[in-house]
Amino acid sequence: MNPTRGKRRAAIYCRISQDRGGAGLGIARQEEDCRALCARIGWHVVTVYPDNDVSAYSGAPRPQWRQLLEAIDRGEVDAIAVWHVDRLTRSPRELEDVIDLADRRGIELATVSGEIDLATPTGRMIARMLGAAARHEAEHKAERQKRQRRQAAEAGRVSGGGKRPFGYQDDHLTVHEEEAVIIREGARRVLANESLSSVCRDWQERGIVSPAGKPWKPSGLRRMLASARISGRREHTPRGSWEGTRPLLGEIVADAVWPAIISQEDSDRLRKVLSDPARRRHVEGETKRSYLLSGILQCAKPREDGTPCGWGLTGRPRSGVPRYVCPNTPGTDACAGTATNAGRTDDHVRDMVLAALASPGFTARLRTQDDTGDDLYDEIRADEQELEELAEDMGERRITRKEWMVARQPIADRLARNRVKLGQVSSTAVITSFVGTFEDMRARWERMNNSQRRAVVKACVRSVDVRPADPRKRWDPDRFVFDWIA
């Protein structure tokens, strides 16, 4: 005779929201207590559904919970054993689903912490009260944790747990000197307009990997360089302020307790450059570009009204020969009337740029333009300090909220404008390490990839107009008109 015949087929559901050690000990203890409960009341345990390190309050998917519901719908389970009602759910809505299951399927519920009979109005009331209390506790806990994270950020302290950040030792505080050198190099190259993909390819060839031991990807490099951490500052992004992918930039709330690897000035510039949507679109498609001057060359063929076309030339080969052309793209204003040999054009622009950089006057003018960033940074810091003082005045009730809002707005507007300007003055940083004699620069140029060469060109030239070709000349360098930055 089957000893389980006639017994309730019980499923044990176990869940803990955090398993910091990863050992599953909380799950094991719940299962042990639930098995003892089933043995006492004469239920036969058919399966166990453990959701380890999954919060019911957060709304995160609970795969084992879903499987349990499916088993109930298939008629494979007659009863559920849990340690406490809040292990099932901390959502009143989901609790109602459990009560509905009890109605439709005759499911019984047993808890280690006390008897609950979902078949009676009193049992349901108790379950709902326990569920509401659990929800209340979870919301208060979440609020306390949120406030604790904010306070830790404002105090500049290290956030708890997590992987070792690149550039710092395992304690998250001590600078890893070898990696710090790499971070400074990456910051300098990106501020010089080199692409993230180019930096990642170079680092991969040199065997430079992330703390996880994996090659750098543009998305990871972007997030690391945009982090305020490497400038010795603490930023905070409230978890409730975003869904899906964590935003690139958080709010900088304090100076951190760890030392900086790069200056705050360079960090502000990086954050501005890397959060620019235009650069983001460019980065996503940059691996497809094999032409050095795409977007820098502009069509200067006159239209019927005498104005130049102004459309950016793109790389398009003809009969296997690389060329730059004004594209024949339907729905655009491109005239499709200008083309030039890519190889000879690249060489001509290279020689013109190197000749300009060999001129002390030209490089001096470039550096003078870049120096304006120091003044902007001082203005930004002064405005940030003024906003902090205003907030303190309102917190101490020396001014009203209305007075704070009126005084704050012009400062905030000025701050936003200056931050935009700050991101525009850093492209000439590439010149510092590149400038030398014409021969030296030519040798460096040959060792560069196209992204690095493009950074040099864009540090010197806003654009190059390409006029229509003279049919009497095989090659006409005079058709290229440079708009020099300095």
Secondary structure by P-SEA (a helix, b strand, c coil): ccccccccbbbbbbbbcccccccaaaaaaaaaaaaaaaaaacccccccccccccccccccccaaaaaaaaaaaacccccccccccccccccaaaaaaaaaaaaacbbbbbbccbbbbcccaaaaaaaaaaaaaaaaaaaaaaaaaaaaaaaaaaaccccccccccccccccccccaaaaaaaaaaaaaaaaacccaaaaaaaaaaacccccccccccaaaaaaaaaccccccbbbbbccccccccccccccccccccccccccaaaaaaaaaaaacaaaaaaaaaccccccccccccccccccccccccbbbbbbbbcccbbbbcccccccccccccccccaaaaaaaaaaaaaaaaacaaaaaaaaaaaaaaaaaaaaaaaaaaaaaaaaaaaaaccccaaaaaaaaaaaaaaaaaaaaaaaacccaaaaaaccccaaaaaaaaaaccaaaaaaaaaacccbbbbcccccccccccccccccccc
